[in-house]
Each structure stands twice: as C-alpha cells, then as structure tokens.
Amino acid sequence: MDWKLIFGLSLFGLAMGIATVFVIRSDVEPVFWLFIFLTCAYLIARKRPDRQFLHGLLVGIVNSIWVTAAHIVFFTQYIANHPREAAMMGSMPLPNSPRLMMACIGPVIGVISGLIIGLLAYAAGRLIKPRVNVPA
C-alpha cells in the first residue's frame, strides 16, 4: 500500500469537506466530486501499476473521514448553508442526533465513493501507462 499517495489524494476530501461547509453549494458539489474522482483515478493509475482498485477504495474511505469530520465540526454552518440536507436529516434515523447520523452515514458514503474511485482507477490503469522510475 502506498499510504503516502492515499493520504495525499485524500486531502481533496479535506478541502471539499471545508469547501462544502462554507463555499460550495450542494447543487454544484457533484461536479467537483467528479473532477476529484477522475483526478484521483488518473494519479493512482500513473503512480501504482498494481492494486489500483484497492488504492481508490482507500482514498474514498479516507476522503469520507475528512468530509464527515468537517461537517460535524462545522455542523452549525453546514446546516445553515444546506437547508435541503437539514430537511432530509429530520426524516432520517436519529433525527435528534444529526451529528451521530452523519458519523454513521459518512463511512457508508466513503465506501461507495471508494468503490467508484477504485473502478475508475482500475479502468484508467488499463488505459494509462504507469510512470516508471529509471535509476540514474
């Protein structure tokens, strides 16, 4: 496992976690995630000639940790800027504990997004030649 690569790519999740609280509206958020997923898949395919799927899966899971933590820490601001999500939380399990609900649902979303990144990285690995370091 290339944990340096996984952690480095997961910083997109940290940036998105904070940006979705303060800057990015939920209606345009999927466009940003698509760009991030494609970028991560490409970089994994370039740097890892093996285990592309597993690296993508782990990037998605670590991304979800960052995003969930940011949404929990900045919960008041997140809810104030995302009324549609606030309304959905009221109809979901644990309506009286929205932070706990976020903490429970975040990892599920992380696995799903990780599966998507993993599949994209696997496909990219079949199309892109990995960067080979040649000794000097």
C-alpha positions in Angstrom: 0.0 0.0 0.0 1.2 3.4 -0.9 -0.1 5.3 2.2 1.6 8.5 1.1 -0.4 8.5 -2.1 -3.6 7.6 -0.4 -3.2 10.3 2.3 -2.1 12.9 -0.3 -5.1 12.2 -2.5 -7.4 12.2 0.5 -6.6 15.8 1.1 -9.0 16.5 -1.7 -11.6 15.3 0.8 -10.4 17.7 3.4 -10.6 20.6 1.0 -14.1 19.5 -0.1 -15.2 19.0 3.4 -14.4 22.5 4.3 -15.4 24.0 1.0 -18.9 22.3 1.1 -19.4 23.9 4.5 -18.5 27.5 3.5 -18.3 27.9 -0.3 -19.7 25.1 -2.5 -23.5 24.7 -2.9 -24.9 21.2 -2.8 -26.3 21.6 -6.4 -22.8 22.0 -7.9 -21.0 19.7 -5.5 -21.2 16.6 -7.7 -19.3 18.4 -10.5 -16.4 19.0 -8.1 -16.5 15.4 -6.9 -16.5 14.1 -10.4 -13.3 16.1 -11.1 -11.7 14.8 -7.9 -12.6 11.2 -8.6 -11.2 11.4 -12.2 -8.1 13.2 -11.0 -7.5 10.6 -8.2 -8.1 7.7 -10.6 -5.6 9.1 -13.1 -3.0 9.7 -10.5 -3.4 6.3 -9.0 -3.1 4.7 -12.4 0.1 6.7 -13.1 1.8 6.0 -9.8 0.6 2.5 -9.0 1.0 -0.2 -11.6 -0.7 -2.6 -9.2 -3.7 -2.5 -6.8 -5.3 0.5 -8.4 -8.8 -0.6 -7.2 -7.7 -1.0 -3.6 -5.9 2.4 -3.6 -9.0 4.0 -5.0 -11.2 2.3 -2.4 -9.0 3.5 0.4 -8.8 7.1 -0.9 -12.6 7.2 -0.9 -12.8 5.9 2.7 -10.2 8.4 4.0 -11.9 11.2 2.0 -15.1 10.4 3.9 -13.3 10.7 7.2 -12.2 14.2 6.3 -15.6 15.3 4.9 -17.5 13.8 7.8 -15.2 15.4 10.4 -15.5 18.8 8.7 -19.3 18.6 8.6 -19.5 17.5 12.2 -17.0 20.1 13.5 -18.7 22.9 11.5 -22.2 21.5 11.8 -24.0 24.8 12.6 -22.5 26.5 9.5 -23.1 23.4 7.3 -26.8 23.2 8.2 -27.2 26.9 7.8 -25.9 26.7 4.3 -27.6 23.5 3.3 -31.4 23.7 4.1 -32.2 20.7 1.8 -29.8 18.5 3.7 -31.2 19.8 7.0 -34.7 18.9 6.0 -33.6 15.4 4.9 -31.9 14.8 8.3 -35.2 15.4 10.0 -36.8 12.5 8.2 -33.9 10.0 8.6 -33.0 7.8 11.5 -31.6 9.6 14.6 -33.4 13.0 13.8 -32.5 14.2 17.2 -28.8 13.4 16.8 -27.8 14.7 13.3 -24.0 14.6 14.1 -24.3 11.0 15.1 -26.2 10.2 11.9 -23.5 12.0 9.9 -20.9 9.9 11.7 -22.8 6.7 10.8 -23.6 7.5 7.2 -20.2 9.1 6.3 -18.3 5.8 6.2 -21.0 4.2 4.0 -20.7 7.1 1.6 -16.9 6.7 1.8 -17.1 3.0 0.8 -19.4 3.8 -2.1 -17.3 6.7 -3.4 -14.2 4.5 -2.8 -15.7 1.8 -5.0 -16.3 4.4 -7.7 -12.8 5.8 -7.4 -11.4 2.2 -7.4 -13.3 1.2 -10.5 -12.2 4.4 -12.3 -8.6 3.9 -11.2 -8.7 0.2 -12.4 -10.1 1.4 -15.8 -7.5 4.1 -16.0 -4.8 1.6 -15.2 -5.8 -0.3 -18.3 -5.6 2.8 -20.4 -2.6 4.7 -19.0 0.9 3.5 -18.7 2.3 3.9 -15.2 5.2 6.2 -14.7 8.4 4.1 -14.4 11.3 5.5 -12.4 14.5 4.7 -14.2 17.6 4.7 -12.0 20.2 7.3 -12.9 
